[in-house]
Amino acid sequence: MILNTPIILASKSPRRQELLKLMGLNFKVELKDVDESYPEGLAPEEIAVYISEKKAIAFNAGDELVVTADTIVALNGEILGKPENRAHAQEMLKKLSGAKHKVYTGVSIVKNGKVQSFYDVTEVTCKAVSSQEIDFYIDNYKPYDKAGSYGIQDWWGLVVVEKINGSYTNVMGLPTEKLYRALLALI
């Protein structure tokens, strides 16, 4: 293991946890409730970093290394967060159908009380899908905990996503390439 420093992952996302496991990192999960609101007028990448930093600041970790992240989906300037209910998920997925959108993930690393942040962006192109396919997806994959109402690693990514330009893991919720380099620089 190249990076064996213990890390606190401040995320309940099973996808982020899976990615850290695949990276071979030594981590434990700790959660804190954080208000994910943000000021008006921020660009999508600024929103992702702003919320990630809010999550990071919630930790008084001493000398422990804490990693936080926030992922948002932006379509023509509109931020598509996590769906509030089925109708909201249907609405978002209809907007994404046949369109290009961008996925932004802000990542913050806390060490010795200092917060270091960065973001990544990936462009995703989706083919057009029917309302029936959208309903199938929602019924079978319950995308209520995902920004934009979809997961790149499940049916939507396998069947609907035609092309990505950028990091695949960024769309999953954690740009692992950039995270790895940032952790190496800190240790």
PyRosetta script that sets phi, psi and omega in degrees:
from pyrosetta import init, pose_from_sequence

init()
pose = pose_from_sequence("MILNTPIILASKSPRRQELLKLMGLNFKVELKDVDESYPEGLAPEEIAVYISEKKAIAFNAGDELVVTADTIVALNGEILGKPENRAHAQEMLKKLSGAKHKVYTGVSIVKNGKVQSFYDVTEVTCKAVSSQEIDFYIDNYKPYDKAGSYGIQDWWGLVVVEKINGSYTNVMGLPTEKLYRALLALI")
pose.set_psi(1, 120.9)
pose.set_omega(1, -178.4)
pose.set_phi(2, -72.4)
pose.set_psi(2, -44.8)
pose.set_omega(2, 178.8)
pose.set_phi(3, -107.0)
pose.set_psi(3, 101.8)
pose.set_omega(3, -179.4)
pose.set_phi(4, -109.4)
pose.set_psi(4, 6.7)
pose.set_omega(4, 175.7)
pose.set_phi(5, -64.4)
pose.set_psi(5, 131.1)
pose.set_omega(5, 178.6)
pose.set_phi(6, -63.9)
pose.set_psi(6, 138.0)
pose.set_omega(6, -178.2)
pose.set_phi(7, -122.6)
pose.set_psi(7, 143.5)
pose.set_omega(7, 168.7)
pose.set_phi(8, -100.3)
pose.set_psi(8, 120.7)
pose.set_omega(8, 173.8)
pose.set_phi(9, -95.9)
pose.set_psi(9, 114.7)
pose.set_omega(9, -178.8)
pose.set_phi(10, -93.4)
pose.set_psi(10, 68.1)
pose.set_omega(10, -178.2)
pose.set_phi(11, -156.8)
pose.set_psi(11, 135.8)
pose.set_omega(11, 175.3)
pose.set_phi(12, -90.2)
pose.set_psi(12, 0.1)
pose.set_omega(12, -178.3)
pose.set_phi(13, -65.0)
pose.set_psi(13, 118.5)
pose.set_omega(13, 176.4)
pose.set_phi(14, -63.5)
pose.set_psi(14, -28.1)
pose.set_omega(14, 179.4)
pose.set_phi(15, -69.5)
pose.set_psi(15, -42.3)
pose.set_omega(15, 177.8)
pose.set_phi(16, -64.9)
pose.set_psi(16, -40.5)
pose.set_omega(16, 178.8)
pose.set_phi(17, -62.7)
pose.set_psi(17, -42.5)
pose.set_omega(17, 178.4)
pose.set_phi(18, -62.3)
pose.set_psi(18, -41.3)
pose.set_omega(18, -179.6)
pose.set_phi(19, -64.6)
pose.set_psi(19, -41.9)
pose.set_omega(19, 178.1)
pose.set_phi(20, -64.7)
pose.set_psi(20, -37.9)
pose.set_omega(20, 176.1)
pose.set_phi(21, -61.8)
pose.set_psi(21, -45.6)
pose.set_omega(21, 180.0)
pose.set_phi(22, -63.9)
pose.set_psi(22, -28.1)
pose.set_omega(22, 177.1)
pose.set_phi(23, -77.9)
pose.set_psi(23, -7.7)
pose.set_omega(23, 179.5)
pose.set_phi(24, 76.1)
pose.set_psi(24, 25.4)
pose.set_omega(24, -177.3)
pose.set_phi(25, -88.6)
pose.set_psi(25, 149.5)
pose.set_omega(25, 177.8)
pose.set_phi(26, -91.4)
pose.set_psi(26, 106.2)
pose.set_omega(26, -175.9)
pose.set_phi(27, -143.7)
pose.set_psi(27, 160.0)
pose.set_omega(27, 170.1)
pose.set_phi(28, -131.3)
pose.set_psi(28, 157.1)
pose.set_omega(28, -178.1)
pose.set_phi(29, -101.0)
pose.set_psi(29, 130.1)
pose.set_omega(29, 171.9)
pose.set_phi(30, -133.8)
pose.set_psi(30, 139.3)
pose.set_omega(30, -176.3)
pose.set_phi(31, -121.8)
pose.set_psi(31, 147.6)
pose.set_omega(31, 171.8)
pose.set_phi(32, -136.8)
pose.set_psi(32, 142.9)
pose.set_omega(32, 176.2)
pose.set_phi(33, -75.3)
pose.set_psi(33, 127.7)
pose.set_omega(33, -178.9)
pose.set_phi(34, -133.5)
pose.set_psi(34, 134.4)
pose.set_omega(34, 174.5)
pose.set_phi(35, -69.1)
pose.set_psi(35, 122.4)
pose.set_omega(35, -176.3)
pose.set_phi(36, -97.4)
pose.set_psi(36, 22.5)
pose.set_omega(36, 175.8)
pose.set_phi(37, -76.6)
pose.set_psi(37, 163.6)
pose.set_omega(37, -178.6)
pose.set_phi(38, -149.3)
pose.set_psi(38, 157.5)
pose.set_omega(38, -179.4)
pose.set_phi(39, -67.9)
pose.set_psi(39, 150.5)
pose.set_omega(39, 175.7)
pose.set_phi(40, -63.0)
pose.set_psi(40, 153.6)
pose.set_omega(40, 170.6)
pose.set_phi(41, 87.9)
pose.set_psi(41, -0.2)
pose.set_omega(41, 178.6)
pose.set_phi(42, -80.2)
pose.set_psi(42, 145.6)
pose.set_omega(42, 173.0)
pose.set_phi(43, -71.8)
pose.set_psi(43, 158.2)
pose.set_omega(43, -177.3)
pose.set_phi(44, -52.8)
pose.set_psi(44, -43.2)
pose.set_omega(44, -179.8)
pose.set_phi(45, -66.9)
pose.set_psi(45, -32.8)
pose.set_omega(45, 177.7)
pose.set_phi(46, -68.9)
pose.set_psi(46, -36.1)
pose.set_omega(46, 177.6)
pose.set_phi(47, -63.2)
pose.set_psi(47, -49.2)
pose.set_omega(47, -178.3)
pose.set_phi(48, -59.3)
pose.set_psi(48, -43.5)
pose.set_omega(48, 179.9)
pose.set_phi(49, -70.7)
pose.set_psi(49, -40.2)
pose.set_omega(49, -179.8)
pose.set_phi(50, -58.1)
pose.set_psi(50, -48.1)
pose.set_omega(50, -178.9)
pose.set_phi(51, -69.5)
pose.set_psi(51, -39.4)
pose.set_omega(51, 177.2)
pose.set_phi(52, -59.7)
pose.set_psi(52, -42.4)
pose.set_omega(52, 179.2)
pose.set_phi(53, -68.2)
pose.set_psi(53, -35.5)
pose.set_omega(53, 175.5)
pose.set_phi(54, -60.1)
pose.set_psi(54, -41.8)
pose.set_omega(54, 177.9)
pose.set_phi(55, -64.6)
pose.set_psi(55, -40.2)
pose.set_omega(55, -178.6)
pose.set_phi(56, -66.7)
pose.set_psi(56, -43.4)
pose.set_omega(56, -177.5)
pose.set_phi(57, -64.3)
pose.set_psi(57, -25.6)
pose.set_omega(57, 179.2)
pose.set_phi(58, -65.7)
pose.set_psi(58, -16.6)
pose.set_omega(58, 180.0)
pose.set_phi(59, -97.7)
pose.set_psi(59, 128.7)
pose.set_omega(59, 170.5)
pose.set_phi(60, -107.1)
pose.set_psi(60, 79.4)
pose.set_omega(60, -165.3)
pose.set_phi(61, -90.1)
pose.set_psi(61, -1.0)
pose.set_omega(61, -177.7)
pose.set_phi(62, 61.9)
pose.set_psi(62, -124.8)
pose.set_omega(62, -178.5)
pose.set_phi(63, -94.8)
pose.set_psi(63, 5.6)
pose.set_omega(63, 178.1)
pose.set_phi(64, -75.0)
pose.set_psi(64, 151.5)
pose.set_omega(64, 179.0)
pose.set_phi(65, -94.3)
pose.set_psi(65, 121.9)
pose.set_omega(65, -178.3)
pose.set_phi(66, -118.1)
pose.set_psi(66, 134.9)
pose.set_omega(66, 176.6)
pose.set_phi(67, -117.3)
pose.set_psi(67, 127.2)
pose.set_omega(67, 175.1)
pose.set_phi(68, -125.7)
pose.set_psi(68, 158.7)
pose.set_omega(68, 179.6)
pose.set_phi(69, -153.6)
pose.set_psi(69, 157.4)
pose.set_omega(69, 173.0)
pose.set_phi(70, -145.7)
pose.set_psi(70, 134.2)
pose.set_omega(70, -177.9)
pose.set_phi(71, -118.9)
pose.set_psi(71, 134.4)
pose.set_omega(71, 175.1)
pose.set_phi(72, -131.8)
pose.set_psi(72, 155.6)
pose.set_omega(72, 177.1)
pose.set_phi(73, -112.3)
pose.set_psi(73, 133.0)
pose.set_omega(73, 178.8)
pose.set_phi(74, -124.1)
pose.set_psi(74, 129.9)
pose.set_omega(74, 179.1)
pose.set_phi(75, -127.1)
pose.set_psi(75, 111.1)
pose.set_omega(75, -179.9)
pose.set_phi(76, 50.4)
pose.set_psi(76, 44.3)
pose.set_omega(76, 178.1)
pose.set_phi(77, 85.0)
pose.set_psi(77, -10.1)
pose.set_omega(77, 178.6)
pose.set_phi(78, -91.7)
pose.set_psi(78, 131.8)
pose.set_omega(78, 178.8)
pose.set_phi(79, -87.5)
pose.set_psi(79, 124.6)
pose.set_omega(79, 177.5)
pose.set_phi(80, -108.2)
pose.set_psi(80, 103.2)
pose.set_omega(80, -179.7)
pose.set_phi(81, -86.2)
pose.set_psi(81, -150.5)
pose.set_omega(81, 176.3)
pose.set_phi(82, -79.0)
pose.set_psi(82, 139.6)
pose.set_omega(82, -178.0)
pose.set_phi(83, -69.7)
pose.set_psi(83, 143.4)
pose.set_omega(83, 179.6)
pose.set_phi(84, -80.1)
pose.set_psi(84, -28.2)
pose.set_omega(84, -177.8)
pose.set_phi(85, -163.6)
pose.set_psi(85, -176.1)
pose.set_omega(85, -177.4)
pose.set_phi(86, -59.6)
pose.set_psi(86, -47.2)
pose.set_omega(86, -177.9)
pose.set_phi(87, -61.7)
pose.set_psi(87, -39.1)
pose.set_omega(87, 178.7)
pose.set_phi(88, -66.0)
pose.set_psi(88, -41.2)
pose.set_omega(88, 177.1)
pose.set_phi(89, -62.7)
pose.set_psi(89, -43.6)
pose.set_omega(89, 178.3)
pose.set_phi(90, -59.8)
pose.set_psi(90, -44.8)
pose.set_omega(90, -179.3)
pose.set_phi(91, -60.1)
pose.set_psi(91, -46.3)
pose.set_omega(91, -179.6)
pose.set_phi(92, -64.3)
pose.set_psi(92, -45.9)
pose.set_omega(92, -177.1)
pose.set_phi(93, -66.7)
pose.set_psi(93, -33.1)
pose.set_omega(93, 175.2)
pose.set_phi(94, -63.6)
pose.set_psi(94, -38.6)
pose.set_omega(94, 178.2)
pose.set_phi(95, -66.2)
pose.set_psi(95, -37.9)
pose.set_omega(95, -178.2)
pose.set_phi(96, -75.3)
pose.set_psi(96, -24.8)
pose.set_omega(96, -178.6)
pose.set_phi(97, -59.5)
pose.set_psi(97, 122.9)
pose.set_omega(97, 178.0)
pose.set_phi(98, 72.9)
pose.set_psi(98, 16.6)
pose.set_omega(98, -174.8)
pose.set_phi(99, -128.9)
pose.set_psi(99, 162.9)
pose.set_omega(99, 171.2)
pose.set_phi(100, -98.5)
pose.set_psi(100, 141.3)
pose.set_omega(100, 174.8)
pose.set_phi(101, -142.1)
pose.set_psi(101, 172.7)
pose.set_omega(101, 179.4)
pose.set_phi(102, -121.6)
pose.set_psi(102, 142.5)
pose.set_omega(102, 176.5)
pose.set_phi(103, -113.2)
pose.set_psi(103, 125.6)
pose.set_omega(103, -179.8)
pose.set_phi(104, -115.4)
pose.set_psi(104, 132.8)
pose.set_omega(104, 172.2)
pose.set_phi(105, -124.4)
pose.set_psi(105, 123.4)
pose.set_omega(105, 172.7)
pose.set_phi(106, -95.4)
pose.set_psi(106, 136.5)
pose.set_omega(106, -180.0)
pose.set_phi(107, -127.0)
pose.set_psi(107, 135.9)
pose.set_omega(107, 175.1)
pose.set_phi(108, -125.6)
pose.set_psi(108, 140.3)
pose.set_omega(108, 177.0)
pose.set_phi(109, -121.8)
pose.set_psi(109, 127.4)
pose.set_omega(109, 179.0)
pose.set_phi(110, -108.8)
pose.set_psi(110, 128.0)
pose.set_omega(110, 173.8)
pose.set_phi(111, -145.4)
pose.set_psi(111, 128.2)
pose.set_omega(111, -179.0)
pose.set_phi(112, 52.7)
pose.set_psi(112, 40.7)
pose.set_omega(112, 176.5)
pose.set_phi(113, 77.4)
pose.set_psi(113, -0.8)
pose.set_omega(113, 179.3)
pose.set_phi(114, -103.6)
pose.set_psi(114, 136.1)
pose.set_omega(114, -179.0)
pose.set_phi(115, -105.4)
pose.set_psi(115, 127.2)
pose.set_omega(115, 176.3)
pose.set_phi(116, -117.4)
pose.set_psi(116, 129.2)
pose.set_omega(116, -176.1)
pose.set_phi(117, -129.3)
pose.set_psi(117, 154.9)
pose.set_omega(117, 173.9)
pose.set_phi(118, -154.6)
pose.set_psi(118, 172.1)
pose.set_omega(118, 175.4)
pose.set_phi(119, -141.0)
pose.set_psi(119, 165.3)
pose.set_omega(119, 173.2)
pose.set_phi(120, -135.0)
pose.set_psi(120, 156.0)
pose.set_omega(120, 178.5)
pose.set_phi(121, -135.3)
pose.set_psi(121, 139.8)
pose.set_omega(121, 178.7)
pose.set_phi(122, -132.5)
pose.set_psi(122, 133.4)
pose.set_omega(122, 175.5)
pose.set_phi(123, -92.0)
pose.set_psi(123, 131.7)
pose.set_omega(123, -176.9)
pose.set_phi(124, -122.4)
pose.set_psi(124, 131.4)
pose.set_omega(124, 177.3)
pose.set_phi(125, -111.0)
pose.set_psi(125, 125.5)
pose.set_omega(125, 179.5)
pose.set_phi(126, -109.8)
pose.set_psi(126, 142.6)
pose.set_omega(126, 173.6)
pose.set_phi(127, -78.2)
pose.set_psi(127, 163.0)
pose.set_omega(127, 177.8)
pose.set_phi(128, -71.8)
pose.set_psi(128, 136.8)
pose.set_omega(128, 177.8)
pose.set_phi(129, -129.4)
pose.set_psi(129, 158.8)
pose.set_omega(129, -178.7)
pose.set_phi(130, -84.4)
pose.set_psi(130, 164.8)
pose.set_omega(130, 174.8)
pose.set_phi(131, -60.3)
pose.set_psi(131, -35.8)
pose.set_omega(131, 178.7)
pose.set_phi(132, -63.2)
pose.set_psi(132, -42.1)
pose.set_omega(132, 178.4)
pose.set_phi(133, -66.7)
pose.set_psi(133, -38.7)
pose.set_omega(133, 177.5)
pose.set_phi(134, -62.8)
pose.set_psi(134, -44.4)
pose.set_omega(134, 178.5)
pose.set_phi(135, -63.6)
pose.set_psi(135, -41.4)
pose.set_omega(135, 176.3)
pose.set_phi(136, -57.0)
pose.set_psi(136, -46.6)
pose.set_omega(136, -178.3)
pose.set_phi(137, -61.6)
pose.set_psi(137, -49.4)
pose.set_omega(137, -178.9)
pose.set_phi(138, -61.8)
pose.set_psi(138, -44.2)
pose.set_omega(138, -178.5)
pose.set_phi(139, -63.5)
pose.set_psi(139, -37.9)
pose.set_omega(139, -173.7)
pose.set_phi(140, -96.0)
pose.set_psi(140, -21.6)
pose.set_omega(140, -174.5)
pose.set_phi(141, -119.7)
pose.set_psi(141, -5.6)
pose.set_omega(141, 173.0)
pose.set_phi(142, 40.0)
pose.set_psi(142, 67.0)
pose.set_omega(142, -172.6)
pose.set_phi(143, -83.2)
pose.set_psi(143, 36.3)
pose.set_omega(143, -173.7)
pose.set_phi(144, -75.2)
pose.set_psi(144, -14.5)
pose.set_omega(144, 179.9)
pose.set_phi(145, -104.2)
pose.set_psi(145, 17.5)
pose.set_omega(145, -174.3)
pose.set_phi(146, -121.2)
pose.set_psi(146, 134.1)
pose.set_omega(146, 174.0)
pose.set_phi(147, -58.9)
pose.set_psi(147, 134.0)
pose.set_omega(147, -179.6)
pose.set_phi(148, 77.0)
pose.set_psi(148, -1.2)
pose.set_omega(148, 177.3)
pose.set_phi(149, 71.3)
pose.set_psi(149, 22.9)
pose.set_omega(149, 177.4)
pose.set_phi(150, -148.3)
pose.set_psi(150, 160.0)
pose.set_omega(150, 173.9)
pose.set_phi(151, -118.3)
pose.set_psi(151, 128.4)
pose.set_omega(151, 180.0)
pose.set_phi(152, -65.7)
pose.set_psi(152, -24.8)
pose.set_omega(152, -175.3)
pose.set_phi(153, -87.7)
pose.set_psi(153, 0.0)
pose.set_omega(153, -179.3)
pose.set_phi(154, -117.1)
pose.set_psi(154, -159.1)
pose.set_omega(154, -174.7)
pose.set_phi(155, -49.5)
pose.set_psi(155, -44.7)
pose.set_omega(155, -178.2)
pose.set_phi(156, -58.5)
pose.set_psi(156, -46.6)
pose.set_omega(156, 179.7)
pose.set_phi(157, -67.1)
pose.set_psi(157, -35.1)
pose.set_omega(157, -178.2)
pose.set_phi(158, -76.7)
pose.set_psi(158, -32.1)
pose.set_omega(158, -171.6)
pose.set_phi(159, -111.5)
pose.set_psi(159, -33.4)
pose.set_omega(159, -172.1)
pose.set_phi(160, -100.5)
pose.set_psi(160, -38.8)
pose.set_omega(160, -177.9)
pose.set_phi(161, -72.5)
pose.set_psi(161, 119.7)
pose.set_omega(161, -179.5)
pose.set_phi(162, -88.9)
pose.set_psi(162, -35.0)
pose.set_omega(162, -173.8)
pose.set_phi(163, -158.2)
pose.set_psi(163, 145.7)
pose.set_omega(163, 169.7)
pose.set_phi(164, -127.6)
pose.set_psi(164, 146.3)
pose.set_omega(164, 176.2)
pose.set_phi(165, -123.1)
pose.set_psi(165, 100.2)
pose.set_omega(165, -176.7)
pose.set_phi(166, 129.7)
pose.set_psi(166, -159.8)
pose.set_omega(166, -173.4)
pose.set_phi(167, -78.4)
pose.set_psi(167, 124.3)
pose.set_omega(167, 175.0)
pose.set_phi(168, -63.1)
pose.set_psi(168, -44.4)
pose.set_omega(168, -177.0)
pose.set_phi(169, -67.8)
pose.set_psi(169, -25.3)
pose.set_omega(169, 174.2)
pose.set_phi(170, -60.7)
pose.set_psi(170, -41.4)
pose.set_omega(170, 179.6)
pose.set_phi(171, -67.5)
pose.set_psi(171, -30.2)
pose.set_omega(171, 175.4)
pose.set_phi(172, -71.4)
pose.set_psi(172, -19.4)
pose.set_omega(172, 176.5)
pose.set_phi(173, 124.0)
pose.set_psi(173, 4.1)
pose.set_omega(173, 179.7)
pose.set_phi(174, -159.4)
pose.set_psi(174, 111.6)
pose.set_omega(174, 178.9)
pose.set_phi(175, -73.9)
pose.set_psi(175, 89.6)
pose.set_omega(175, -170.1)
pose.set_phi(176, -62.3)
pose.set_psi(176, -34.1)
pose.set_omega(176, -179.0)
pose.set_phi(177, -62.1)
pose.set_psi(177, -49.1)
pose.set_omega(177, -179.6)
pose.set_phi(178, -68.8)
pose.set_psi(178, -38.1)
pose.set_omega(178, 179.0)
pose.set_phi(179, -61.9)
pose.set_psi(179, -46.1)
pose.set_omega(179, -179.4)
pose.set_phi(180, -57.3)
pose.set_psi(180, -47.9)
pose.set_omega(180, -179.5)
pose.set_phi(181, -63.6)
pose.set_psi(181, -39.9)
pose.set_omega(181, 179.9)
pose.set_phi(182, -66.5)
pose.set_psi(182, -39.3)
pose.set_omega(182, 178.5)
pose.set_phi(183, -67.4)
pose.set_psi(183, -42.0)
pose.set_omega(183, 177.6)
pose.set_phi(184, -58.8)
pose.set_psi(184, -39.7)
pose.set_omega(184, -178.5)
pose.set_phi(185, -67.9)
pose.set_psi(185, -25.7)
pose.set_omega(185, -177.8)
pose.set_phi(186, -87.9)
pose.set_psi(186, -21.9)
pose.set_omega(186, -172.3)
pose.set_phi(187, -98.9)
pose.dump_pdb("model.pdb")
